[in-house]
Amino acid sequence: MNGWQRIGLVLSVLWILGGGLYQRSADMQRAGDMGGFAMRACMERQKLNGSFDFSRCSDEFDKMFRVFAEPSWGNVAIVALVPVPIAWLFVYILVWLTRWIRRGFAGQAR
């Protein structure tokens, strides 16, 4: 493995870790926001009905949080893993194209 491939390998691992962590964090933030929204809506509904029993509102939070958190691992896998082979393919095509063009100019110099 040459130096450029090693750099690519290190960057790939960094992308997988960083991209996966970023996506998981973003998904959990979104799930928390949506759960909080559901809980606040439930509490407002309870107040309008004249009830101050907010015990079922935490169930609303849990339900909404799960709806948004469950697909998170699929999102993490897509964000972390899909770009890596695409980037490697793109780089190898770019290297092949560069070498092919250079060979064309090398043939003219003779």
C-alpha angles and dihedrals in degrees: 000000000000126000095264092052090050090051088050091050093051091047090049092053091046090050093049092051098038097041092046094049092046093050093046091050092048092048093049091048090051092047091051092048092050092045090051090049091052091048094049091048090051092049092050090049090051092049092050089052089052094247124125095188101118097169094110091049091073087056088054089053092050093047095050093042091055092048091058099034100049097071091046097099091055090052090048092052093049096047094043101041111026098064094052100070090038090054092046091049091048092050093047091049090049092050092047091048092048092051092046091052091047091051088054092055093043089057091056094052093065 
